[in-house]
Amino acid sequence: MSGNNEKINPAVKTTTIGVRVLRDVQVFPLSISEQVKLGETVTELITGFVEGLIKNNEGKDLKTLAQLENVELVEFILKLIKDNVNKIVEITTDEKPDDFLSDCTNEQFTDFALLIFEMNYSGETRKKFVGLVQKVAGTLNEQAPKKKKKAKVKK
């Protein structure tokens, strides 16, 4: 612990990068604001990608994601990474994006991206969010006015 009694966030993880010499890099969780912005960016890119598919396949059956040709899918993923990689590195590490990317292999970057996803969108975070939604739904269900059963009228 540093001299000014700073507390290190226990959610901070470490990943290893290096083309020739390996080194550890701290990876920080995204703030809610950053998660929302990143989610909006990814949504915009996916929407644009799907709109492009529709335009390019006018009059034909639209391809599903599973049926996309590898080239189309790889191009989409590369664009997603290329357009956002600097932002992702800046908000999740103390590294300069150019230095980080120059010292990172494809496999290491994939591990880094997976770590960010697991830290922010899956695992324990997902379980806690699902639990919260279930509790809220249960509370709302308890507070909802009970429907009165209609008395059956004998004829």
Order of alpha helices (4+ residues) and beta strands (2+ residues): beta-beta-alpha-alpha-alpha-alpha-alpha
